Amino acid sequence: DRKLYMVAGWRHEDADIEFTNRTVNFIEHCIKNGPNKPFFVYLPLSVPHIPWLPPELVKGKSKAGPRGDQVVLFDWSVGEVIKTLDKLGISGNTLVIITSDNGPREGVNGHKSAGGLRGLKGGIWEGGHRVPFIARWLGKIKAGTTSDEVVCLTDLMATCAAIVGAELPRDAGQDSYNILPALLGEQLVEPIREATVHHSGGGVFAIRQGKWKLILGTEEHGADRGPRCGAKGQLYDLSRDLGEQNNLWNKHPDIVKRLEALLKKYKEQGRSNRFR
């Protein structure tokens, strides 16, 4: 019963409207009281997460049910923030990033929220981890451009530090890389990240390097062995098999060994980024 976790007068359907309005007010306050002072805003919207309780502002607007209406609400929230930045004339000096913390839950009414990706929220396959990453910075990031660079949300720490010219402590940002060159569209000689590590809600580890993705275990969430799998783990060539349907574990033991060793090294170090 979600009411057990709510304070008196709480209305979940109004939460994101309130969060958005407070964000707009905060930005306006910052510019009014310190126009030359940098500010940072983290706006974690709850939509289109369950419970699906769209407010009157968007109810019925999507013609795709309550979840669709909440997607419209998300779009409204982002629009309010962007309009505020434009109105204040600071869009050329403000980086906006729109992303998500994980993949979607199961599809509803035949809608495949993860598209053609395998897996769902909490799982180790791409459907559980691959998320949109949209950046806007007028005059810095060219509109309509894309990048194939592999980035992780942990990279935002080192990236924001680089933008404001701050030096991170030697032992900070254990898995954070500065991705500003990729955002600005610079020509990269080599990948920014050596590799990317992630794991499922059940603790299954995976490591991605280039086109190769290694998964320790044969299930999506937490089992060590799956029925009739025929392999001890999973290896996919994401450049050819983004849907992770063709397990190449037994065909490329050299790649398996290399990625297992790299993951082991990261675990022992307690970090994937080198000490600064």
N, C-alpha and C positions, 0 to 999 in steps of 0.2 A: 504494500500500500504506500504509494508515493506521498500521501498526506502526512505520513510519519516524519518526513524529512522537510516539510514546508513550514515556514513561519506564518503566523496569522496574517491574512490579507494577501498572501502570495498568489499570483496568477501567472502560471507558466507561459500562457499564450502572450503575455505582455512583456516577458523578460527581454527578448532581443530588441524590441522597440526601445525599451529603457536603456539597455546597454549601448545601443547606437546613439541615442540622444545624449547620453553622458559622454560618449566619445567625441561627438561633435562639440559639445560644450567645453570639454577639456582642451581640444585643439584651439578653439577660439580664445580660451583663457590664456593658453601658452603664447599665442601670437600677440595678444593685447598686452600682456605683462612682461614678456621677454622675447621680442621679435627676432633677436639674434641668438637666442639660446636653443640648442637642439632639444627635441622632445622625442619620446618613444611611446608608442601605443600598441598594446596587445589586445585585440578584440576577439575573444573566443566565442563566437556565436554558437547557440545550441541547435540551430536548425541546419539541415532537415532531420535531425536526430529524433528518436522517439522520446517522449510521447508526442504524437502529431496533433498539436492543438493550435492551428493557425488563428491569428487574431482577425478581427473584422476587417482590418486594413487590406488583407489579401485573401480573405475567405472566398473561395469559388473562382478566383482570378485565373488559376492555371487550367481549369477544366480537367485536371488530372488527379483530383482527390486531395485529401489533407496533406500528404507528403509533397505533392506538386505545388500546393499553395505555399508550403514552407520554403521551397526552392525560390519562389517568387519573393518571399520575405527576405531571404538571403541576398538576392539581387538588389532589393530596395535598400538594405543596410549598407552594402558596398557602395551603392550609388550615392547615398547620403554623405558618406565619408569623402568620396571623390569630389562631389559638388562643393563640399566645404573647403577642401584643399584648393580647388580651382578658384572659388570665390575670394579666398584670402590671398591668392597669387603666389602660393608656395609649392605648387605641383612640380616646378622645375628644381626644387631643392628638397623634395620629399620622396623617398622610396616607399612604394606600397607593394606588399607581397600578399597574395591570396593563395591559400593552400589548405590542406586538410591533414589531420593527425593520423589517419589510417584509411584503409579501403572501406567500402560500403558493406552493410549487412545484406542478407539475402534479397533477391528481387521481389517485387510486389506486383501482383496482377500481370505477370508476364514480362514486366520490365526488368531487364538485366542491368542492374546498377553498375556492375564492374565491366560492362561491355563484353569483349571477347576474352578477358583475362580469367584465369583459373583461380578459384578461391575467393574467400570473403574476409571481412573484418576479423582480426585475431589470428588469421592463418599465415603460413610462411610463403605461400605462393603469391604471385604478383597482384592478384586481386585483393590481397590483404594489406599490401604495403605500397604499391605504386599509386601516387596521388597527383592531382593537378598542381602545378606550380606556376603561377602567373605573376609577373612583376611589371610595375609601371613606374617610370621615372622620366618625366618629360624632359627632352633635351639630352638625356643620358642613354636611355634604352630605346632603340628604334622600334616603333610600333609595328606589330605584325611579324616580328622575327621569332624564330624558334632556336632551341639549342638541344643537341643530343647529349650534352654533358650530364653524367650521373651525379646528382647532388642528394644530400640528406638534410633533414630539418635541423640536425645538430650543427650544420654549417652556418646557420644564421648568427651564432655567437661570434665566430671569428670574422664573418663578413661585416656585421654591424660595427665591430671594433675597428676594422680597417677603414670603414667609411668615415668614422669620426676621428681617426688617427690615434686610437687608444692602443696601448701595448698590453696584451694579455699576460698574466703571470705565467711563469714557465710551466707550471703543472696544471694550468686551466685549459678547458676546451679539449679534453682528451680525444674526442672524436669529431672535432670541428675544423673545417677547412675554409679558407677565404675564397668564396666563389664569385667575388666581384668581377674578375676578368671575364667570366662566362656571362654574367648579367649584362656587362657592357658590350658584349659581342666581339671581344678581342680574339685574335687568332691564337689558338693554343697549340703549343708544340707537343704537349703530352697531357694526359688527363690530370685534372686537379687532384683527384683522389686516387690513391694507390688501389684501394678497394673499399667496399661498403659492406658493413656487417649489420644484420638485423635478425630478429627471432620472433617466434610466434608467441601467442598468449600462453601456450603450454610449455615454452622454453626451448623449442627447436631452433637451432642456430642455422643461419645461411650466410654465405659470403659471396659477393658479386665483384668480379674483376673483369673489366672489358665486356665482352659478350657472354662470358661464362658465369653461371650461377650454380653454386654448390649448396646442397641442403643436407645436413646431417640427420638422417632418418628418412622414413618412407611415407610418413603421414603428414597431413597439413598442420596439425596442432601440436601433439605431444608424444605420439607413439613412436617407439624405436623401430618397430618392424610392422609392415603391412602385409596383408594376405596376397600371395602370388605375385609379389613385386619383382622377384628375380634379381634384386640388387640390394646392397646394404644402405644405399643412400640415393640421392638424386643429383643429377647434373644436367643442366639445360643450356643450350645455345640460344640465348634470347634474341640474337640477331635474325635467326631463322624460325624460332619457335617461341614466340612471346606468350602463347597460351600454355606453355609447359606441358606438352603432351608426349614428347619423345625423350625419355630418360636415357642419357648417354653415359651413365656412370660406368658401366662395364666396358664401353668402347674406348674410353679415354682415361685409363688408370694413371697416366702421367699428370694429367690436369687435375684429377682428383687428389693425387698425392701433393701436388704443389699448393692447391687451395686449402687443403686440410692443414698443411704446415703453416701457411700464412695465418689462418684463423687461430691455430694453436699459439702462434707467436703473439698475436694481438691479445689473446686471453691472458697469457703470462705477463705481458707488459701492462695490462690494464688500460690500454689505449691503442687506437689505430693511427693517431697522428704522432709525428715525431716531436720530441721535446723541443721547445723553441730556444 
